[in-house]
């Protein structure tokens, strides 16, 4: 049986296309996972900002309370 270069290249092209389609599907899955990870990161960043604000507010209230308590003792 003689080698047919056209048939071999057609098979190679079909295999490359199949690999490319598989890689595109993998890329889609990675993009979705990255999107979910970014969403979680943004949520965590928002929570950290809120906790920082809350601790600053609580500190301000404690200082205000201590000041009022200290001034009322005189």
BELSULKA-V256829 format. One record per backbone hydrogen bond with DSSP energy under -0.5 kcal/mol. CO is the residue of the C=O (numbers start at 1). NH is the residue of the N-H. If there is no record, write none. Layout:
co->(CO/CO)
nh->(NH/NH)
//
This chain:
co->(3/4/5/6/7/8/9/10/11/12/13/14/15/16/17/18/19/20/21/22/23/24/25/26/27/28/29/30/31/32/33/34/35/36/37/38/39/40/41/42/43/44/45/46/47/48/49/50/51/52/53/54/55/56/57/58/59/60/61/62/63/64/65/66/67/68/69/71)
nh->(5/8/9/10/11/12/13/14/15/16/17/18/19/20/21/22/23/24/25/26/27/28/29/30/31/32/33/34/35/36/37/38/39/40/41/42/43/44/45/46/47/48/49/50/51/52/53/54/55/56/57/58/59/60/61/62/63/64/65/66/67/68/69/70/71/72/73/74)
//
